[in-house]
Amino acid sequence: DELDVGGVRVAFVGYRDWGERDRASPGGRVVVAPFVPIARVDEVITVIADEEAEGGADGPEDVLIALEAACGLEWQGDMRVCVFIADAPAHGFTGEYGGDDHFPDGLCPDQRTPLPTVVRRLADEKGVDMLCTELDASYTKEMFAMFHERGYAGGDGFGVLPMSAGGEAFKSALLGTL
C-alpha cells in the first residue's frame, strides 16, 4: 500500500539438510508453497506454520536445494525479490568452520550443479534480487560473500541485513528494494 505496487505475490521455500530429508515433514528436504496473490497470503502462512526447525548432523545446511527450488518458482513481474533467511552457511561455504561440514565440496550426494551456478541462475536468468537476513555474521559471511561475488557481481540486486537491526530496518530495506 505504501508504494502503490499492484500484483504482489508471495511464495515460500523451506529447506532442511541432507540427513533430515526423511523426517516427518510431508515435503521432505524442501517444502515449497508456490506463488499466490497477496490476498491469499494465508495459504503461504499455513505452510510456514507447519514447519519446524530441528536437528542436523553438521552445522552447514543444504542451501543449494532451497535455491534450486526458488529457481523453479514461477517468477513474474518487474520486481522480483527473494528474502533469504539462514542461520547457517551452505555446504562448502563454511569458512573457518569448515571442519564441521559433511559435504565440504558443496554438493549433497544427489546434487550435481554447484551453488554459485544456481545463484547466478536466480540472479541472471530469473532476474531475482536477494535480500539476505544475517543471524550470525561470522558463520554466514563466506556464503554471503559468494552470493555477492558470483551471483550479484557489482552489488546490484543484493544486500545483507543483520536481524539485530530490528523489524523497522528490515521493513525499510525491503521497501527500499521494491
C-alpha positions in Angstrom: 0.0 0.0 0.0 2.8 2.4 0.9 4.4 2.1 -2.6 1.1 1.7 -4.6 2.5 -1.6 -6.1 0.0 -3.8 -7.7 0.1 -7.5 -8.3 2.2 -8.5 -5.3 2.7 -12.3 -4.9 4.4 -14.3 -2.2 5.8 -17.8 -2.0 7.8 -19.8 0.5 10.7 -22.3 0.2 11.8 -24.1 3.4 14.7 -26.4 3.4 16.5 -29.0 5.5 19.9 -30.6 5.4 20.7 -33.9 3.7 20.4 -36.0 6.8 17.0 -34.5 7.7 15.2 -35.5 4.5 13.3 -38.4 5.9 11.9 -36.6 8.9 8.2 -36.0 9.4 7.8 -33.1 7.0 5.4 -34.0 4.2 7.7 -32.2 1.7 10.8 -33.9 2.8 14.1 -31.9 2.4 12.5 -29.0 0.7 9.0 -27.5 1.2 7.5 -25.2 -1.4 4.4 -23.0 -1.3 4.1 -21.6 -4.8 3.4 -18.0 -5.5 -0.1 -16.8 -4.7 -1.5 -13.3 -4.8 -1.1 -11.3 -1.6 -4.8 -11.6 -0.9 -4.2 -15.4 -0.5 -1.1 -15.0 1.7 -2.8 -17.1 4.4 -2.1 -20.2 2.3 1.7 -19.5 2.5 1.4 -18.7 6.2 -0.2 -22.0 6.8 2.7 -23.8 5.1 5.2 -21.8 7.2 3.3 -22.5 10.4 3.5 -26.3 9.8 7.3 -26.2 9.5 9.7 -26.7 12.4 13.4 -26.1 12.7 15.2 -29.0 14.3 18.2 -31.3 14.3 21.1 -31.6 11.8 24.2 -33.8 11.8 26.6 -30.9 11.0 26.5 -27.1 11.0 26.1 -26.3 7.4 22.7 -26.6 5.6 21.6 -27.7 2.1 21.1 -24.2 0.8 21.6 -25.5 -2.7 18.3 -27.4 -2.7 16.4 -24.3 -1.5 17.8 -22.0 -4.2 17.2 -24.7 -6.9 13.5 -24.7 -5.7 13.5 -20.9 -5.8 14.7 -21.0 -9.4 11.8 -23.4 -10.1 9.1 -21.0 -8.9 7.1 -19.0 -11.5 8.7 -15.6 -11.1 6.7 -12.8 -12.8 6.6 -9.0 -12.9 9.2 -6.3 -12.9 10.2 -6.6 -9.3 11.4 -9.9 -8.0 12.8 -10.2 -4.5 14.0 -13.3 -2.6 14.2 -12.7 1.2 16.8 -15.4 2.2 16.9 -16.3 5.9 19.7 -18.6 7.1 21.2 -19.3 10.5 24.0 -21.5 8.9 26.0 -21.4 5.7 25.7 -23.7 2.7 27.8 -26.8 2.5 31.2 -25.9 1.1 31.0 -22.2 2.2 31.7 -22.5 5.9 34.9 -20.5 6.1 36.7 -21.1 9.3 34.0 -23.5 10.5 34.8 -25.9 7.6 35.8 -28.8 9.8 32.1 -29.4 10.7 30.9 -29.9 7.1 29.9 -33.4 5.9 29.9 -32.1 2.3 32.8 -29.7 2.0 32.6 -29.7 -1.8 29.2 -28.1 -1.5 27.2 -30.9 -3.0 25.0 -33.4 -1.2 25.1 -36.9 -2.8 22.1 -36.3 -5.1 23.3 -32.9 -6.4 25.4 -32.1 -9.5 25.1 -28.3 -10.0 27.3 -26.1 -7.8 25.7 -23.4 -5.6 27.4 -20.5 -7.4 25.8 -21.6 -10.7 22.4 -21.7 -9.1 22.8 -18.3 -7.5 23.8 -16.9 -10.9 20.8 -18.5 -12.5 18.5 -16.9 -9.9 20.1 -13.5 -10.5 20.6 -13.5 -14.2 18.0 -15.9 -15.7 15.2 -15.3 -13.3 16.0 -11.6 -12.6 15.6 -12.0 -8.8 17.1 -9.6 -6.3 18.2 -11.1 -3.0 17.9 -9.6 0.5 19.7 -11.8 3.0 19.0 -11.7 6.7 22.1 -12.2 8.8 21.6 -14.1 12.0 25.3 -14.8 12.7 27.7 -12.7 10.7 30.8 -14.8 11.4 29.1 -18.1 10.4 27.4 -17.0 7.1 30.0 -14.4 6.0 31.7 -16.6 3.3 28.4 -17.8 1.8 27.0 -14.3 1.5 30.3 -13.1 0.0 30.0 -15.8 -2.6 26.4 -14.8 -3.4 27.6 -11.2 -3.8 30.7 -12.0 -5.9 29.5 -14.8 -8.1 25.8 -14.2 -8.4 25.4 -10.4 -7.9 28.7 -9.0 -9.1 28.9 -5.3 -8.5 26.4 -5.5 -5.7 23.3 -4.7 -7.8 20.3 -6.6 -6.6 22.0 -7.9 -3.4 22.0 -6.9 0.2 22.6 -8.3 3.7 20.8 -7.0 6.7 21.5 -8.2 10.3 18.5 -9.3 12.2 19.8 -7.3 15.1 18.9 -4.2 13.2 15.3 -4.8 14.1 12.0 -5.1 12.3 11.7 -1.5 11.2 15.1 -1.6 9.5 14.1 -4.8 7.8 10.9 -3.2 6.6 12.8 -0.2 5.3 15.3 -2.4 3.5 12.5 -4.4 1.8 10.6 -1.3 0.8 13.8 0.2 -0.5 14.4 -2.9 -2.6 10.9 -2.6 -4.0 
